[in-house]
Amino acid sequence: MKLDLQILQIQKNFEKVTDDKTRAYYGESCPNPYLRVFPIKEVSDIGRKKGIPLIIDNTASPVICKPLAHGAAIVMHSLTKYIGGHGTSIGGIIVDGGNFDWIKDRKRQPLINEPDQSYGGAVWADAVPQLTGANIPFVIRARVVLLRDLGAPLSPFNAFQIIQGLETVALRMKQHCSNAEKVVTFLETQKKVKNVIYPTNHQGEIKERAKKYMQGGYGSLVGMDLGTKEAGAKFIDNLKMLYHVANIGDARSLAIHPATTTHSQLDDAALAAAGVTPGYVRLSIGIEHPDDIIADIKQALAA
């Protein structure tokens, strides 16, 4: 009954902020710093009734989360992260699931349903299915318009490196998830760690969402609160194996203290609004031996 009420509240919130100008819903499958798995089907169901697609950034959860299977219309990835896997190449990808009714409400999706004068008056929602036999007008328009107007192709070398990473992402994700769960278990025994943030460490409906939408593991991102800004910074300074990098998804383990780096321009109130406490440290657990990862975290905590 409690779960039903929480899902109902999610629906009310999305419906409350939806108006005639709403073109899409956007979410991350597992956003940090909270690591609360997004209610993919619940939000998708709301949008489909209104002709609104759900776009999911699945960067943090490739392989283990499949948004298209739960009703998302579009999936995005930063290829720089887990799919590339080594932090060496910049790239991104848009995947059109081909499962959305773009003409349900033509007025709501004008870029897809009104004549595009820069392409001879083509109406993408009509022309693309006729030409290709597939319902993918969004990604076709994104490809031709962005390519022409902005220039969106990867460099050949970055593409090569990302394809190399793609070949092993399924294996790496298994190890990422397994190592992260071992790190979480260790951190929960440490008195200097005030709080451990992980998708399954939440309670109630949020925890149930993690079980529902993430299969085969819960990702490699782990948050921990060391209490003070000074403690967070000192922890980073004393790491020996984990790299101090703002990226996530590398084969190597990474750590960052947002309050003194990426969010250093914010005061405590703004940090709290962003979900970042002064002592918050984000770990991206790599595929090294878990004993080595834990040993480095342990000695940095001791320091």
N, C-alpha and C positions, 0 to 999 in steps of 0.2 A: 504493500500500500504506500509506503514511504517513497519507494522508487517511482511509482506512478505519479505521485505528487511532484517530485523533483523534475521528471520529464515534462509534466504539464506546465511547470514554471518556465522551463526552457522554451517551450512552444509559445507561451504568452509573451516572453521577452522579445523573441524574434518577430512575432506578429505585431507587437507594439511599435517597434521601430521601422517596420516595413511601410513604405508609402508608394505612390505611383512612380517615383523616380528610382526606386530600388531596382538595380539591374542584375545584381548577383549577391550571394552570400559568400563570405571568404573566411576560412579558418585554417589552423595548423593542426595536423593530426595529434601531435604531442608538443605543444608550445612550452618553451622555457621562459622564465624560471620556474613556473608552477608545476609543469609536467602533468597537467590535467588533460587526459585524452578527450578530444573533441567529440560531441554527440553527433556523429556523421549522419546516421539514418534519420534521427529525430529532426534535424535541421533540414536535411534533404527533402523529407516528406512535406514539410511546411512549404518549401520553395516550389516543389513540383506542382502543387495545387494552384500556385499563383504565376507560374511561368518564370520562375527565378532559379537559375542554376546554382549549385553549390560548388565552389572552387576550393580544393583542399591542397595546401602545401604539405607534402608528405616527406619532406627532406629528412626529418629525424627518424623516419620509420619505414624505409624501403624494405620490401620483402615481408616484413612482419605485420604490416598494416596494408589492407587493400581497399582504399576508399571507393573505387568504382563498384566493387561488389556490394557496397552498402548504400549506394544511391548517389554518390558524388558524380557530377557531370564532367568536371575537369580536374586533373591532378597535375601538380607542379613539383619539381625537384630542383634544388641547387645541386648540380652535379659535382660541384667543388667538394661536397661533403662525403657521405658514405659511398655513393656510387663510384665516384673517382677514387676515393679511399686513401689518398696519400697527401692531400693538401697541396698539390703541385699545379693544378689546372683549374681555371675559372670557366664555368659553363652553367647552363640551366636548360631545363626541358619543360615543355607543355604537352600534356597528353589529353587528347579529347576522347572521352569514353564512347562517343557515338550513341549515347543512351538518353539524350535530352530532347524534349519537344520544343524546338526553337520557335515554332509558329503558334504555340498555344495562346500566347498573348503577343501579337505582332507589335503592338505599340510599346510594350515594355522592352523589346529588344530591337531598337531602330537600326543599329549598326549591322544587324544580321538580316533584317526584314525590309529595309528601305533601300531604294536604288543607290548604289555606290557609283557616283558620277566619275570617280577616278578610274573605275574599271568598266566603262561603257554602260553604266546603269545596271550592272549586275545586282540581283537580289540574292545574297549568298545562301539564305535558307532554302531557296528554290533551285538555284543553279548548281550548287555543289552536289546534292543528292542525285540530280538528273545526270550530271556528268560522271560521277564516281560510283553511284549506287550506294554510297555510305552517308550517314547522317553526321557529317563532321564539318559543318560550315564555320564553326568558331575557330578551329585550329587552322583551316585553310586560309581564312581571312587574316588571322594572326601571322601566318607565315608570309603571305604575299605582301601585306601592307607594311608589317614591321621590317621585312627584308628591304623593301623599296624605300621606305621613309627614314628608317633609323640605321639599318645595317645590323642584322642580328646573327650572323653566322659565327660559329666557332672557328678559331684558327685550326688548320689541319693537325698541328702537333697536339694541341689541347684535346681535339676530338680523338686522336689516337690514344692518348694517355687515359682518357675517360673510358674508352672502349676496353682497354686493358683492365681497368678497375671493375668494369661491369661484369667481366668474366668470373670474378671471385666474390662479388658482393653477397651472394647467398651464404657462402661459407663464412665470410667475415662477420656477417650479422649474427650468426649463431654464436661465434666466439665473443663478439662485443656484448651480447646479452648475457651470456653465461658469466663472463668476467664481472660485468656490472652488478649482477645479483650477489656475487661473492663479496664485492666491495661494499655493497649496501649492508650485508650481514655483518661485516667487520665494523663499519662505521657506527652501527647501532649499539655496539658494545663500548664505544669510546666516550668517556665522560666529558671530554673537551668539545665534543660535537653536540650542539644544542638541539639540532633538528636535522633529519635526513629526508630529502625530497626525492621521491621516485614514484612512477605511475601507480604502483600497487601499494604505496604507503599512505595513500589517501583513504578516506572512509566512505561508506555508503555508496551512493550512485556513481560517484567519480571513480571509485575503485572498480565497480562493476563494469563501467565503460572500458577500462583498461583491459579487463578480461574478455570483453565482447569484441573489441576492435583490434586488439593486438594478439597475434597468434605466433607461437614459437619464441616468444621473448618480449621484453618490455623496453628494449632500447638500451643505449649505452650512456645516456645522459643521467648524471646523478648530481643532485644539489645537496650542499650541507651548510649549516649555519654555525660559524665558530664564535658568534656572540658580539665581537667588536671588529671595527675596521682594521685596527692594529693587528689583531689575531689573524684575520684573513690575509693581510699583506705579508705577515711574517711566515705564514704557512707556505705561500707561493715562493717566497725567497729561499726557503729551505728544501724545496723539492730538488731531487737529483736526477731522477729518471723521467718523470712527467714533464712535458714541455709546457712553458707558459705561452700559450697561443690562443687567439680569439676564435679560431676555427673549431668545428666539431667534425666527427666522423673520420678522422685520420686512423690509419692502422695503429699508430702510436697513441699513447694516452696523453691527454691534454688537460690543462687546468687554467682557470682564470678567476680573478677576483674583481668582479664588475665595479665595485665601489671605488677602486683606485685605478681603474683602467677605462673600460667601455662606458661606464656611467659616472666617471669621476667629476663631471661638471654639475651633477645633481646634488642638492642638499638632502638631508635625511627624509624630509616629507616627500620629495619627488622620488627618491629611491623607493620608499614604501609604496607609492602609487604605481611604480613600475614592477612591484613584486620583488624588489631586491633589497634585502636587509644589509646593513653595513658589514656584517660578518659573513655574508653569503659567498660561497665558492662553488663554481660550476666545474664539474669533472666530465670529460668525455673519455670514457674508458675504452682503451684500445685492445689489441689482440695479443699483447705480450702474455707471458705466463702470469696467472693471477697472483701467485705468491710474490713475484717481483713488484707488481703494481701495489699490492697491499703493504709490502715492506717499505716502499718509498713513502707512501701516505703515512704510515705509522711513525717513521723517523721524523717526518716533517711536522706531524702533530706533537711529537715529543719535544721538538725544538721550540 
